[in-house]
Amino acid sequence: MTRIILGAIAILLAVAAGLFFYVIPVRIDAGRNVVTPHEPYAISAEAQALHATLDVADLHSDMLLWMRDPAQRNDRGHTDLPRLREGRVAFQVFSSVTKTPSSMNYEENSADSDNITPLAIAQRWPVDTWGSIRNRALYHADRLNRLAENDDAFTVIRTRGDLDAVLAARQSDPMAMGGLLATEGAHPLEGDLANIEPLWEAGYRLIGLQHFFDNELGGSLHGLSGAGLTDFGREAVAALLARGMIIDVAHSSPAVVAEVLAMTDRPLVVSHTGIHGHCPVTRNIPDGLMRAIAAEGGLIGIGFWEDVTCDDSPSGVAGTIIAAIDLVGLDHVALGSDYDGTITTTFDASEYAVLTDRLLAAGLSEDDVRQVMGGNAIRFFREQLPE
């Protein structure tokens, strides 16, 4: 009875918060997703010339979580279409965050709390998202699809043909870009394989298995159990792969990663991460698993924040990319910013040229930089997306 009463109180407080924010609009993401203040970065003429020719690709942005207008340049956060275009981004993965625990730490979290319910209410998401994780993912997809409807140069990428069309359009129009939908954890399935189809129809092509807590599919890197896949998790992974979904294990427990590797020869993604041997923290999975993922043709997206790089300066991010190349090989390394993922960075999406500069300064060739900054990711998704 006490638990029921406390649950009812929590719902009433969430509703009250939502009504407050409805009557008195505020910037709900104020103070989050900060870019560290800095003077304009010095960028060599060589780097500027190279960057002007790049098709940048990034494997992880949480832009859809926040209710600022992504079509307009904003004075907060890390990403919106104008800043992505300024940074020469051709291909951006947009992740749907549908549930996060109250503690949200890298060491240990239970699944008993949820920060997203009050956020959904406060940001005036549709009422059907307040109690449904699946509907939150569908709402985020609707946001991205509506963005494409109102911007002729932006495409939601569902197929290899969509990606090819974006790349072809960029030959004459550098504003052309594509966005691909991903889930931050597979809990939008809500324990039911029938929910794979509506997610697919909405445009999802990359499915993260876990986020900050253990879910119906298995153990999280930050959960309580450290477990591998559940029986449902094994069924879900098989069904997702059969449908053509690409699997992301960025927040999965080492046991889950090992089991998924054993289940399939389809390449996996680690969308936003660091390298454990370079930055030995819980958030970065063991180097041996990274090598195993790469050995199967997988793709490793390097994040831009201090918790995974141990140095979030542009040179520090470049150093983590170099460490990843040394560990898994050039062909398997990409960008995985985690922009707008409630993190602090030292450059936003409009400033990608500084990373090009620092990679050149670290000794990579122009061809190597071209691969890391987008070529590897674009090649991977051209191979893995459906026809």
HELIX and SHEET records of a PDB file:
HELIX    1   1 THR A    2  VAL A   23  1                                  22    
HELIX    2   2 ALA A   45  HIS A   51  1                                   7    
HELIX    3   3 MET A   63  LEU A   65  5                                   3    
HELIX    4   4 LEU A   81  GLU A   86  1                                   6    
HELIX    5   5 ILE A  116  ALA A  122  1                                   7    
HELIX    6   6 VAL A  127  THR A  129  5                                   3    
HELIX    7   7 ILE A  133  GLU A  149  1                                  17    
HELIX    8   8 ARG A  160  ALA A  169  1                                  10    
HELIX    9   9 HIS A  187  LEU A  189  5                                   3    
HELIX   10  10 LEU A  193  ASN A  195  5                                   3    
HELIX   11  11 ILE A  196  ALA A  202  1                                   7    
HELIX   12  12 ASP A  231  ARG A  243  1                                  13    
HELIX   13  13 PRO A  254  MET A  263  1                                  10    
HELIX   14  14 ASP A  287  ALA A  295  1                                   9    
HELIX   15  15 GLU A  306  THR A  309  1                                   4    
HELIX   16  16 PRO A  314  VAL A  328  1                                  15    
HELIX   17  17 LEU A  330  HIS A  332  5                                   3    
HELIX   18  18 ALA A  349  GLU A  351  5                                   3    
HELIX   19  19 ALA A  353  ALA A  361  1                                   9    
HELIX   20  20 GLU A  366  ARG A  370  1                                   5    
HELIX   21  21 GLN A  371  GLY A  375  3                                   5    
HELIX   22  22 ASN A  376  GLN A  384  1                                   9    
SHEET    1   A 4 VAL A  56  SER A  61  0                                        
SHEET    2   A 4 VAL A  89  SER A  96  1                                        
SHEET    3   A 4 MET A 177  THR A 183  1                                        
SHEET    4   A 4 PHE A 154  VAL A 156  1                                        
SHEET    1   B 5 VAL A  56  SER A  61  0                                        
SHEET    2   B 5 VAL A  89  SER A  96  1                                        
SHEET    3   B 5 MET A 177  THR A 183  1                                        
SHEET    4   B 5 TYR A 204  GLY A 208  1                                        
SHEET    5   B 5 ILE A 246  ASP A 248  1                                        
SHEET    1   C 3 VAL A 269  THR A 273  0                                        
SHEET    2   C 3 LEU A 299  ILE A 302  1                                        
SHEET    3   C 3 VAL A 333  LEU A 335  1                                        
END                                                                             
